[in-house]
Amino acid sequence: MKTIREPHLMQRQADDLRLGGKRIALVPTMGALHGGHAALIREARTRGDAVVVTLFVNPAQFGEGEDYGRYPRDIDGDVRLASGAGGDILFAPETAAMYPPGYRTFVNVEKLSLPLEGAVRPGHFRGVATVVTKLLNITKPHCALFGQKDAQQVVVLRRMVRDLDFGVEIVVVPTVREEDGLAMSSRNAYLTPAERGEAPALYRSLRMAEELVRAGERSAGAVIAAITREITGRSSAAIDYVSVADAESLEPLSTLSPGASVLVSLAARFGTTRLIDNIHITL
């Protein structure tokens, strides 16, 4: 697997691939790769002639007091996993190469960036949209793959790509889970053994919510209350939010109507570890 660290060298490589008629599939990551990333890379392998995996812990999407400094970093392990899953090129730039002195330009997707994660982490999606814009311009892919676990991120980036005419296909890959249902995440490594034992309560609550809706429950408030009871009754988690919203606009719903595409999402903290999860329900 070839490793490239300089943006201009990655752009040159992407130009050569395109001139050679190759289709580029991009998998953006912040490293600390796990089975969820492997699934993205394997899917990218089916969609592109050249699979580019980016590894960059983006400071612009971390707020004050968040875990930028301690975010897991293991480039040797990341290279092994990415290569084994089918990656061809690892683009791993230094922070100074992505945000050189005097950097002043940011991308903001209005409205969609404000609720849910945006309300709890102000500025987060400005950082995400900015770094993904840069990565798309540097790697020049035909398609870029993201996980459903970061559902709001997918909505924001799809809007950004449409609005700014990137001409890149955004491909969403289903969330990869541990055997007990916990969504794979680099931040799972922070959990203590006791917290790890409790964390599957998040997905159990979402599955229970889906069962309620399939059984005929149409009140978003009742679904939220049931999720909250399940999490607080079976774990020590502190809930940041539970949301029942339109899956495209992210507008909160009060009633679930026939034909609706619904995103049920949540965020909760186990000690100092913050986890997110969601489930998509089509009525």
Secondary structure, DSSP 8 states (H G I E B T S, - for coil): -EEE--HHHHHHHHHHHHHTT--EEEEEE-S---HHHHHHHHHHHHH-SEEEEEE---GGG--TTSSTTTS---HHHHHHHHHHHT--EEE---HHHHS-TT-------TTTTSSTHHHHSTTHHHHHHHHHHHHHHHH--SEEEEEGGGHHHHHHHHHHHHHTT---EEEEE---B-TTS-B--GGGGG--HHHHHHTTHHHHHHHHHHHHHHTT--BHHHHHHHHHHHHHHHS--EEEEEEEEETTT--B-SB--TT-EEEEEEEEEETTEEEEEEEEEE-
